[in-house]
Amino acid sequence: MSGPSAAPRVGSGAAVTGIGLFTPAGADAATTWEAVRAGKSTAVLEERDGLRHLACRAPELPSDLGRAVTARRPDRSALLALVAAREALADAGLDPAGRDGARVGVVVGIGAGGVLTFEAQREVLRTDGPGDMSAFAVPGALPNGVAGQLAVEFGIRGPSMAVTTACAAGATAIGTALDLLALGRCDVVLAGGAEASLTPFYLAGFDRLRALSRRFHDPAGGLRPFDRDREGFVMAEGAGFLVLERPADAAARGAGVRGLVTGYGAASDAHHVVAPRPDGSGLTAAVRGALAEAGAAPGEVDLVNAHGTGTPLGDAVEAAALAALLPHRPPVTSTKGVTGHLLGAAGAVEAALTVLSLAEGTVPPTANFAEPGEGIDLDVPTTARDSRLRLAVSTSVGFGGHNAALVFAAP
């Protein structure tokens, strides 16, 4: 765990040489970025399996995934990941199978695992018996299934793993990738997150927690980060991946550098399985740790891509923590107003969007933000702003009290 007094790790930092996104906002990074920049919400009202709910669904999967992929019967979360990871590797100009695959790693942040496979096969078991279950039921449902599918597909023979810190998992995956690079265990890491849990169990379960928006009369306005009328989040599915390398290695092969990951911090609330610690001290420790590792002062932060889920308590605690940490009031945006809450993939998708914000010199808006809620004292942009951005922070928070923060710098 990083903390404010933690010594910077040797060889810390990584170059982002590839980005891949497959989200409700678009089937690739460029399309997703444009929708986020435009502040265009993707939430719709659905009625499925006896449930009425809001959701942000990913686009139709491409038809060229190939027989080898479908023969492995991957869960939908793995298919979403494969599309995003393929774009990230192409963007980086890398073919892991064409180099020493043992020096390439993959780290996937996952929240729920292969739950579509689990729920479908559990129903087969209940109605038809074990003899009709798929032989791929278990590998499809296991949380590490996405990492395994990526390793098989791209010939990655170095460390492959799944990390699960609920809705902080995507950010945790990137932090873990930094460790693999710093320790010399890998030369390249494909790091990101994937989630496909728009299932009856998770939709009903989150609703029972009163975590979901029920703005059925205005689906597009359902997720309202930091807004006075926020009432919960909208569940989403999708994936996001970054290709990370040590800066010197990226320079040696002449790779284009999209941005730099310069710091990672993590801390636990040790307070409650669902609610954040009221004083925000866990999130504060994570951000301070990430800035310390980056060798940056709070006053140098030009942008925050906040967790900002649109829940009344979560947004209030995060806003208070950020206001205290960053009294110079940099813009704070939540791209979830566009993409919905991607759960285990959220931190990875938002990391990619933060890199694009720095590269493009653009502060994306917070969709659906109209009037700040009580106690929200942040500069929340409602339209895209062109700005010279040098340093940005992305924050992620997960059930169980997980807090993660990443610091990014312009190349």
N, C-alpha and C positions, 0 to 999 in steps of 0.2 A: 504494500500500500504506500502510495506517495503521500507526503505531507509537506507543510511549508518549510520544514527544516531539512528535507531530504536532499542529499548531495546529488548533483546531476550525474546521470549514468554515463559511463565511458562510451563514446561513439554514439551518443543519443541523437535522435532525429532521423527522419527518413524523407526521401524524395517521393512524391506521388507522380508516377510516370504513366498511369493509366486509370481511367474512370469508366465504370459501366453502371447504368441504371435501368431498371425495369420497374416502373411504378404506376400507380393510377394516373399520374400526370403525364406519362409518356412511355413509349416502348424503347427509348434510348436516352442517353444523357442529355443530348441537345434538346429534344422535345420536352423532357421533364424540366430542364432549366428554363425554357421559354415560358412554360405554364406557371412555374413558380415565380418567375420575374413579373408575369402579368397578374399574379394573385388570383388565378382562376381555380375555384374550388372544384373538386371532383366527386363530392359526396352525392349519393342518390338514395331514395327511399326504396326499400325492398320488402317483399312479403314472401318468405320461404320457410318451409318446415314449421308452419304455424307461428312464426315469429315475424313481427313487424319491426324493422330496424333500419338504421342508416348504415351505409357502407361505402368504402372507396375500393373499387376492384381494379386490378391490373388489366391491361389490354389483352386481347387474344394472343395466345402464344404463337410464335412463328411456326410455319409449317415445315421448316427445314432442320428440325432438331436431329433427325436421322434415326434409323432403325436401331442402331447400337444403343442409343439413349433410351428409347421407348422399351426395348427388350429388357432393360434392367428394372422396369416398373417403378420409376422414382415417384416419390410424393410430389405434389404440386409445388411445395416449397423448394424442392431441389430443381424442378424445371425452371422456376422463376430465377433461381440462383445461376443456373447454367447460362441463361440468356445474358444476364448482367455481367457475369464473369467473362464470358466470351468477348463482350464488347470491351471490357477493361483490358484484357490481354491484347486484343487487337490495337487498342489505343496506345498501349505501351510498346507495341511492335515486338512482342515476345511470344515464343512458342516453347512452353516448358519442356515438351517432349524433344525439342530440337537442341536443347542445351543439357547441362547436367541436372536432370530432374531431381536428383537427390539433394541439390542445394536450393530447391524451391519448396516453399511451404504454403499451406492454406489454413486459414483460421476463419471460422464462420460463427457469427453471433446468431443464436437462435433462441426464440422465446418459448414456443410451445412444442416444437418438433414436428414430426410428420403426422399431424392430428387428423388431416383428411383421410389418410390411409388408415389410421387407427380406428376412427369412428366408422368408416365404411366396412372395414373387416370385422369389427366388433358386431356390427349389425348382421353380417353374413353368418358369423358364428351363432348368433342368437336365433336367427330365422331358419338357416339351412344346415347348420352343423359344421364341425371342423373340417370335414372332407371337402367342402366347397370354398374354403378360405384360400387366398392366394399364397403361393409359396414365398412371395416377396413381401408378405404382410409385416413381418418383424423388421427386416432391413429398411423397409419404407417408412416405418413408424419411429424408428430409433432417432434420438436427437442428433446423433453424429452422421445420420444418413446423408445430409447435404454435403458435408465435408468429404465423405467417401465418394459420392458421385462426382464431385469436382476433381478429386485426385485421379479417379479412373478416366474421366473424360479428357483431361488435359495432360496426363502422364506425369503428374506431380508425385515425386517419390520421397520428398522430404517430410517433415512433420506435418500431419494433418489432424485437425481437431475442431470440435465444437465447444464454444463457451456459452454458458447460459446464465445471464444476470438479468433475466426478465427484459424490461424495456431499455435497459442500458447495454444489452448484449452486443449490439453492433459497434458501439464505442469501445467496449471491453476487448473485442476482437482486434481492433486496430492497436490498442495498447499492448496486447499480447504479441502482436506482430512486431512492434517496436522492440520488445524484449528479444525476440528471436533474431532480429537483425543485429542488435547491440551485442549479444552474446556470441555472434558468429555462427549460429546454428544454421542460418539460411543466408543466401545472397538476395533472394527475391521472395516476397510473401504476397500472396493473393488474400486480402483481408476484407471482410465485409459482413453482411447479414442478409437473412432471408426469412420470410414469414408468409404462411398461407393458412391462417386459422379462422377464416370466416365460416365457422361451423356452428351448428346449433348449441353445442356445449359451451363454447367460448362466448358466443353472442349472448346467450341466456345468462351465463355466469357473470360476465362483466356487467350486464344489466342489473342483476341481483345485487351487485356491489354499488349500484347507483353511479357507476363510472361513465356510462354512455349518455350521449346527447339524445334527447327525445324531441328534438325540434322537427317534428314530422311535417309541419306546415311549411317549412323552409329548409329542405335538405341541404342545399348548397351552403346555407349559413349555419349549419349544425355545429361545426367545430369552430369555436371563437376564442382563440388564445388571448388571455389577459383582459378580455372584454367584460364589461359590466354584466352582460346577459349570458355569460358562459354557463354551461350546466353539465359538461362532460365531453368526452372525445368520441370520434367516429373511427371504428376499426377499419384497417386497411390491410392490403396484401401487396407484396412486392419484394424487391431485392436491390442491393447496392454493393458494389465492390470497388476497391482501390488496389492498384498494384504498387507495392512499396519496395524501395531499394535504398541502400545507403547512398547518400549524395555522390560520393566519389565513384561508386560503381556505375551510377546512372550517367555521370559525366564521361567515364571511360568508354562507354558504348555509344555515346552521342545521343542519349535518349532525351526527348523533350520532357521538361519538368513542369507539371501543372501547378505544383505548390509543395510546401514542406510541412511535415508534421514535426513539431519541435518539442512538444510536451504532452504528457499524459498523467492524470492524477485520478485516484480512486479512493473512496472512503465509504464506510457503512454507517447507517444511522443507528443501528442497534436499538431500535425504538419500537417498531410495529411492523407487522407483515404487509400492511397495505398503506397506511398513512405515513407521510413524511414527518421527520422530526420537526416540531413546530418552529424551532429557532433556525432551521436551515443549516445547522452546523456541519452536517455531513456533506452537503453540496458545497458549502464554503470551503471545507478542507480539500475536496477534490479539485476545485478550481485553483486554490492556492498552490496545491501540489503540482498541478500541470504548469502553472506560470513559473514556479520555482525551477522545475526541470527545464523549461524553455529559456531560463535566464531572463525573464521579462517581468516588468513591474505592472501592476494593475492598470496604471495610467496609460500604458502603451496599447491597450486593447481598443481596437477600432470598430469591432462588431462582435455581437454575441448571437449565435444561432441557438436559441434557448430550447429546452425540452418542451415547454409550453403546450401542454396537452388540452387545455381548455377545461380542466376540472377546477372547481371553486377553491379547494384547499391547496392542491398542488401548485397552481399558478400563483397563488398568494404567497406561499412560502418561497418559491423560486424567485419571484419578483423582489421580495424583501431582501433575500440573500444577495442578489445581483446589484440592487441599489446600494447596499452597504459596501460591497466589494469594489464597486466601480462608480464612485461619486462623480466622476467626470461625465457620466451619462452618455456612453456610446450607444448607438442604435441597437435595440434588442428585437430580433425578429423570431417568429416561429413559423417555419414552413409547413407545419402540420395543418394549417388552415387550408392549404392546397392539397397536400398528399393524403390527409388523414393520418391516423396514428398507426405506423407500421410495426409497432410492438418491437420484437427482437431485431428487426431490420432498421428501425428508426435511426439509431445512432450512426449507422454506416451510411444510410442515404443522406442524412443531414451533414455528415462529415464531407461527403462528396459535394453537396451543395455549398458548403462553406468554402471549399477549395475553389469552386467555380465563382463564388462571390468575390474572392480575392483576385482571381485571375482576370475577371471581367470588370473589376472596380465598380461593383453594383451591390447595393444593399437591397435584398428582396423584401417585398412588403409582407405584412402579416394579414392574410386574408380574413375578412369578417371582423376585424377590429374596428370598432366605431367609437366607443367611449370606455376609458379605463375603469376597471372594477375598483371597489374600495381598497385603498392601500396600495394600488398599483402605481408606482412612481417611476416609470421607465419611458424612454424615448422609443415608442413603438411605431415604426413607419407604416403608413397605409398605402403608399405607392412606392415604386422602385426609385431608388436614389443613386445617382452616379457619384462616386466618392473615391478618393485615394485611400485604399485599404492596405495596410501592411501586416496587421496582426489580428487574428480572430480566435474566438473561443466557441466551442460547441459543447453543450451540456446535455447529459442524459441521466435519467433517474428510473429505477426499476422497483417493482414490488419486492419486498424483502429488505428495503432500505439500501439498495445499491445506488451509488452515485459515481458518475464518471465524467471526466472533462478532458477535452483535447484542445491543444493550442496549435494553430496553423499560421504559417507565415507565407507571404507572397514570395515567389521564386526570385 
